[in-house]
Amino acid sequence: MNPLYASATDSDLFQLLKEEDVAAFEAIYDRYFIRLLNIAYKRMENKEDALEVVQDVFIRLYAKRAQIENTDYLFAYLQTLLKHGMIDRFRQHLVQQKQYAAIKEQVQTHTVHAADQQIDSKKLEEKIHYIINSLPEKCKEAFILSRMQYLSHQAIATKMSISVSTVEKHIVKALQQLRKQLKETNV
């Protein structure tokens, strides 16, 4: 950390950040990253999720620096961003668990109704992988990042350098293809 910034108050650093001083942002990051990561890890118990949420906090801080009022309580503001980020991540995990359970139930229900056409789980998995691999490259990448690596739409958009709405369109397209092709093969 630059020694000039090490002794600066949060208010001073924040004012410099609003003036697009990158060194001020780095000083804020150095000052609070570990503290926020420790808080996130204690609550989330998953190091990767905690790290991603904390990184998102700093991305949001930098992105919204011009709109945020000058504050003497920067750490409290960062904690608020962290809290909202963790809540969002928990919601994503709940949605993913519900989606997984729903898909599993659909497969089980369908298998019961089509007993004479049962497909063992390995064949089903192979069919799903085949369908996924036949998707257009960007669509496939977005789907895999979302459904298999459990990244948020924002994280996928950042990673793929596309908008969140484009990520959502890719995922919807992939799910439609999966449903259509699985239905066509009576799976």
N, C-alpha and C positions, 0 to 999 in steps of 0.2 A: 504494500500500500504506500502511496506517495506520502511522505512525512507531513506535507502541508495539509493533507486531508485527514490524517490520523487524528489530529487534535480538533478538527472542525466539528461543530455541533450538527445534529441531524437536520436542523432547520437550515443551516448554511449549506450542507451537502444537498439537501433537497432543492434549494434555490438554484444551486449550480446545475443540478440535474435538469431542472426546468429550462435552463439556458443551454441544454444539450452538451454539457460537460461530461464526456465519457469517463474521465478519471473520477468524477464524483460518483457516477453509477458504480464503478468498480470498487470504490471505497465503501459504499452502502452494501454492496454484495459481500465484500470481505468482512464487513462488520457483523452482518446478520445471517449469512448463509448457514453456517454451522448451527446456530441457535434455532433457526427455523427447521432445519433438517432434523435435529434432535426432537423437537416438538412433534413434527409430522411422523417420525418413525415410532415414537412412543404410542401414538394414537392409531397408526395404520398397521404397524407390525409387518410391513412389507417394504423392504429397502428401496426397491425399484419404483414403487408407487410413490413413496415419500419423496424420493429424489425428483421424480417428474413433477409432482405437485409444487415443490419448492421452486424448481426451475420456472414453472408457469407463473408463480408469484412474481418473480423478477421480470419475466417477459411482460406481464400485465403492468407492473410498475413502470417499466420503460415505455411501453406503448401508450399509457395514459398519463404520462408525466405532465403534459400541458394542461390537462383538465383537472388535475388534483390541486386542491387548495394547499398552500404552504402550511406545513404542519410541524409542530414541535414534538409530535408523538408518532414519529415515523415507524418505530417498531410496533406500536399498537396497530397502525394501519396495515403493516405487513402481516401481522398476526390475523387481522380480519380477512385479508386476501387469502391467507393460508387456510383459515377455517372454511371459507367458501369453496376453495379448491378441494379440500378433503371431503366436504359434503358432496360436491359434484362427483368426485371419484367413487365414493361409496354408492351413490345413486347409479353410476355406470355399472358397477359390479352387480348391484341388485337387478338391474335391467338385463344384464348378460346372463345371470343365473336364471331369471324367469324365462328368457328366450331359450336357453339350453333346455330347461325343464319342459317347455312347451313343445320344442322340436322332438325331444325324447318321447314325450307322451304321444305326439302325432305319429311318430314312427311305430311305437308300440301298439297304438290303437289300429293303425292301418295294417300292421302285421297280423293282428288278431282277425280282422275282417277279411283278409286275403290269405288265409292259412294255406291254401293250396299253392300260392305263389310266394311263399316265404323266402326271404333272402337273408342269409346269415349276416351278421354284423360286418364281417370282413368284406363281403361283396358290396354291401351298402357303402361302407367306407371307401372302397375302391371306386364305386360309381360317383360318390361325392367328389373325390379327388380328381376324377376324370373330368367332371363337369367344371370344377373350379379351374383346372388347368386349361380348359377350352375357352375360358373367358378372355376378353381383350386384356392386354397386359396391365394397363392402369386400373381397370376394374378388378382384376384378380389381386393386384397388389393392395388396393384399398380394402378389399374384402378380407384378405389374410391378416392385414394389420389390425383390422377391427375385430374379427371374429376368432382369430387364433392367437393373436398377440395382445388382444384386449386394449389397444390404444384408443384414446379418445379421438373423436372426429377432428378436434383442433390439432392434436399431436400428429395425426395422419396428414392433415392439410399442410402442416409445417414441414413434415418429412418429405412429402411428395411435391412440395412447392405448388400447391393448388388451393383453391378456396374450399371452405368447409362445405358449402352447398354442392360443389363438384364431388367431394368425398361422399356426401350423402347420396347423390345420384348414382355413383359407382356402386355403392353398397346395395341400394334398392334394385339396381339392374342385376347384380349378382344374385340376390335373393330370388328375384323373379325367374331368372334362368334356372336356378336350383329347383324351385318349386315346379316349374314347367317341365323340365326334363325328368325329374323324379316321378311326376304324375304320368308322363308319357310312358315311362317304363314300369308303371304300376308299383312304384316303390313307396 
